[in-house]
Amino acid sequence: MIKIKNLSKSYGKTKVVRNLNLKILEGTIFGFLGPNGAGKTTAIKIMVGLSKPDRGNVSIKDKEMSSYKNHQFIGFMPEDPYFYYHLSAYEFLQFMKNLFHKSSSDIDDILKQVGLKDFAKQKIGYFSKGMKQRLGLAQALINDPEYLLLDEPLDGLDPIGRREFKIILLDLKKRGKTIFFNSHILSDVEEICDQIGIINQGELIYTGPVGKFKGKKTLEDAFVEKISNVRS
């Protein structure tokens, strides 16, 4: 289980995350929603240890994420993954695998999982946006993590690319992975998430099942209404 307790973060006088509390159950897909600047990316950076909170803590499997030795069972895909464009997809994943001394993952299997098996030897510099997103997910899987934390993984993809990416995420869930991801593409979240959390101006304003939140409305209509009510 992922537990976020009393998490707060400020930059100067700006409070980016305010007393955030969340629990994400194992084997589920959790969508973390909010408008731009709501604090989603800051929260996920704290969760993976790229930023330190002013207060509160994050634990996964009852292990504090403030200790880097506990990061072996998580995989992280940033919003804009960085690649070495002169390398092939296989070479890049081999480089990433070498960073994990105990990794037993099979690179060919990972490339197959994300739909890049036929492009293993192609230079990353020739990859499309969708292929780079797939490769970003592949590097998050290189240590065979139990938990995946993805920052806007569907951003910038065309409808076909998003559909294929969602299928991959659902397949990873079937394999027992727990997935936490930020997104502002509400229709995609509605299709694949078991639970959602909505953050606005750093504060959590809803957490629970998608159906309970939206009722008879679309998720988009319910989301806009909720955010508008909070701001007014």
TANOR-V708687 format. One record per pair of residues at least 24 apart in sequence whose ideal C-beta (glycine too) atoms are under 10 Angstrom apart, sorted by sequence separation. I is the first residue (numbers start at 0). J is the second residue. If there is no record, write none. Layout:
<<I,J> <I,J>>
This chain:
<<0,24> <1,25> <14,38> <15,39> <110,134> <112,136> <113,137> <131,155> <132,156> <147,171> <168,192> <185,209> <189,213> <197,221> <204,228> <205,229> <0,25> <15,40> <16,41> <21,46> <48,73> <88,113> <109,134> <112,137> <113,138> <147,172> <161,186> <162,187> <165,190> <166,191> <197,222> <204,229> <1,27> <15,41> <16,42> <19,45> <47,73> <49,75> <89,115> <111,137> <113,139> <128,154> <129,155> <152,178> <161,187> <165,191> <192,218> <199,225> <200,226> <0,27> <15,42> <46,73> <47,74> <48,75> <88,115> <89,116> <92,119> <109,136> <110,137> <113,140> <128,155> <129,156> <133,160> <140,167> <153,180> <154,181> <164,191> <195,222> <199,226> <202,229> <1,29> <47,75> <49,77> <71,99> <88,116> <109,137> <112,140> <128,156> <129,157> <132,160> <136,164> <152,180> <153,181> <154,182> <156,184> <162,190> <185,213> <189,217> <190,218> <197,225> <16,45> <46,75> <47,76> <70,99> <71,100> <89,118> <90,119> <109,138> <127,156> <128,157> <132,161> <147,176> <148,177> <149,178> <150,179> <151,180> <152,181> <153,182> <154,183> <158,187> <161,190> <189,218> <197,226> <200,229> <8,38> <15,45> <47,77> <71,101> <88,118> <89,119> <90,120> <109,139> <110,140> <127,157> <129,159> <130,160> <133,163> <137,167> <145,175> <146,176> <147,177> <148,178> <149,179> <150,180> <151,181> <152,182> <153,183> <154,184> <188,218> <189,219> <199,229> <200,230> <10,41> <44,75> <71,102> <87,118> <88,119> <89,120> <91,122> <106,137> <109,140> <129,160> <132,163> <133,164> <136,167> <140,171> <143,174> <145,176> <146,177> <147,178> <148,179> <149,180> <150,181> <151,182> <153,184> <156,187> <186,217> <187,218> <188,219> <199,230> <6,38> <9,41> <43,75> <87,119> <88,120> <89,121> <90,122> <91,123> <108,140> <109,141> <128,160> <129,161> <132,164> <136,168> <144,176> <145,177> <146,178> <147,179> <148,180> <149,181> <150,182> <151,183> <152,184> <185,217> <186,218> <189,221> <197,229> <8,41> <19,52> <43,76> <44,77> <87,120> <88,121> <90,123> <104,137> <127,160> <143,176> <144,177> <146,179> <147,180> <148,181> <149,182> <151,184> <185,218> <186,219> <189,222> <8,42> <16,50> <25,59> <43,77> <44,78> <87,121> <88,122> <109,143> <129,163> <133,167> <140,174> <153,187> <185,219> <188,222> <6,41> <15,50> <20,55> <25,60> <43,78> <87,122> <88,123> <106,141> <108,143> <129,164> <132,167> <136,171> <152,187> <153,188> <184,219> <185,220> <6,42> <8,44> <16,52> <18,54> <19,55> <21,57> <23,59> <86,122> <87,123> <104,140> <140,176> <185,221> <8,45> <16,53> <17,54> <18,55> <40,77> <85,122> <86,123> <87,124> <104,141> <185,222> <7,45> <15,53> <16,54> <19,57> <40,78> <84,122> <85,123> <86,124> <87,125> <88,126> <104,142> <105,143> <153,191> <185,223> <3,42> <6,45> <14,53> <16,55> <39,78> <83,122> <84,123> <85,124> <102,141> <103,142> <104,143> <183,222> <6,46> <10,50> <83,123> <84,124> <98,138> <102,142> <103,143> <104,144> <82,123> <83,124> <84,125> <101,142> <102,143> <3,45> <8,50> <82,124> <84,126> <88,130> <92,134> <95,137> <96,138> <99,141> <101,143> <3,46> <8,51> <9,52> <10,53> <88,131> <91,134> <95,138> <98,141> <99,142> <8,52> <9,53> <82,126> <94,138> <95,139> <97,141> <98,142> <99,143> <1,46> <7,52> <8,53> <9,54> <88,133> <92,137> <95,140> <96,141> <99,144> <6,52> <7,53> <8,54> <88,134> <91,137> <92,138> <95,141> <96,142> <114,160> <5,52> <6,53> <7,54> <8,55> <84,131> <91,138> <94,141> <95,142> <6,54> <7,55> <92,140> <93,141> <3,52> <5,54> <6,55> <82,131> <88,137> <92,141> <114,163> <4,54> <5,55> <6,56> <88,138> <91,141> <113,163> <114,164> <4,55> <5,56> <6,57> <80,131> <113,164> <3,55> <4,56> <79,131> <80,132> <82,134> <114,166> <3,56> <4,57> <82,135> <114,167> <2,56> <3,57> <4,58> <80,134> <81,135> <113,167> <2,57> <3,58> <80,135> <112,167> <1,57> <2,58> <3,59> <76,132> <79,135> <80,136> <82,138> <1,58> <2,59> <78,135> <80,137> <81,138> <113,170> <0,58> <1,59> <2,60> <76,134> <77,135> <80,138> <112,170> <113,171> <0,59> <1,60> <2,61> <76,135> <80,139> <112,171> <0,60> <75,135> <76,136> <0,61> <3,64> <76,137> <77,138> <2,64> <74,136> <76,138> <77,139> <112,174> <1,64> <74,137> <75,138> <76,139> <74,138> <75,139> <76,140> <74,139> <73,139> <74,140> <74,141> <74,142> <73,142> <74,143> <75,144> <72,142> <74,144> <80,150> <71,142> <72,143> <73,144> <74,145> <75,146> <76,147> <77,148> <78,149> <79,150> <1,73> <70,142> <71,143> <72,144> <73,145> <74,146> <75,147> <76,148> <77,149> <78,150> <79,151> <80,152> <71,144> <72,145> <73,146> <74,147> <75,148> <76,149> <77,150> <78,151> <70,144> <71,145> <72,146> <73,147> <74,148> <75,149> <76,150> <77,151> <78,152> <73,148> <74,149> <75,150> <76,151> <77,152> <79,154> <76,152> <78,154> <79,155> <78,155> <59,144> <60,145> <59,145> <60,146> <59,146> <59,148> <74,171> <47,146> <46,146> <47,148> <46,148> <74,176> <47,150> <78,181> <44,148> <46,150> <73,177> <74,178> <76,180> <43,148> <72,177> <42,148> <43,149> <44,150> <73,179> <43,150> <42,150> <43,151> <40,150> <39,150> <40,151> <39,151> <31,148> <60,177> <31,149> <59,177> <26,145> <28,147> <29,148> <31,150> <25,145> <59,179> <25,146> <23,146> <23,148> <46,179> <43,179> <28,165> <42,179> <43,180> <43,181> <42,181> <28,168> <28,169> <39,180> <40,181> <39,181> <28,171> <38,181> <39,182> <28,172> <37,181> <39,183> <1,146> <27,172> <0,146> <26,172> <37,183> <1,148> <26,173> <26,174> <28,176> <29,177> <30,178> <31,179> <32,180> <33,181> <35,183> <26,175> <27,176> <28,177> <29,178> <30,179> <31,180> <32,181> <33,182> <34,183> <25,175> <26,176> <27,177> <28,178> <29,179> <30,180> <31,181> <32,182> <33,183> <25,176> <26,177> <27,178> <28,179> <29,180> <30,181> <31,182> <32,183> <25,177> <26,178> <27,179> <28,180> <30,182> <32,184> <24,177> <32,185> <23,177> <30,184> <42,196> <23,178> <30,185> <23,179> <32,188> <42,198> <30,187> <31,188> <39,196> <41,198> <21,179> <30,188> <39,197> <29,188> <30,189> <39,198> <42,201> <28,188> <30,190> <32,192> <37,197> <38,198> <41,201> <30,191> <31,192> <37,198> <38,199> <42,203> <30,192> <37,199> <38,200> <39,201> <28,191> <29,192> <30,193> <31,194> <32,195> <33,196> <34,197> <36,199> <37,200> <38,201> <28,192> <29,193> <30,194> <31,195> <32,196> <33,197> <34,198> <36,200> <37,201> <38,202> <27,192> <28,193> <29,194> <30,195> <31,196> <32,197> <33,198> <34,199> <36,201> <37,202> <38,203> <27,193> <28,194> <29,195> <30,196> <31,197> <32,198> <33,199> <34,200> <26,193> <27,194> <28,195> <29,196> <30,197> <31,198> <32,199> <33,200> <37,204> <33,201> <24,193> <33,202> <23,193> <24,194> <33,203> <23,194> <33,204> <22,194> <31,203> <32,204> <21,194> <23,196> <32,205> <22,196> <21,196> <31,206> <1,177> <3,179> <20,196> <0,177> <19,196> <21,198> <29,206> <32,209> <1,179> <19,198> <30,209> <32,212> <17,198> <16,198> <19,201> <21,203> <17,200> <18,201> <19,202> <20,203> <23,206> <16,200> <17,201> <18,202> <19,203> <22,206> <15,200> <16,201> <17,202> <18,203> <21,206> <14,200> <15,201> <16,202> <17,203> <20,206> <32,218> <14,201> <16,203> <19,206> <13,201> <14,202> <30,218> <34,222> <33,222> <34,223> <37,226> <32,222> <9,201> <34,226> <3,196> <8,201> <32,225> <33,226> <7,201> <32,226> <6,201> <34,230> <6,203> <3,203>>
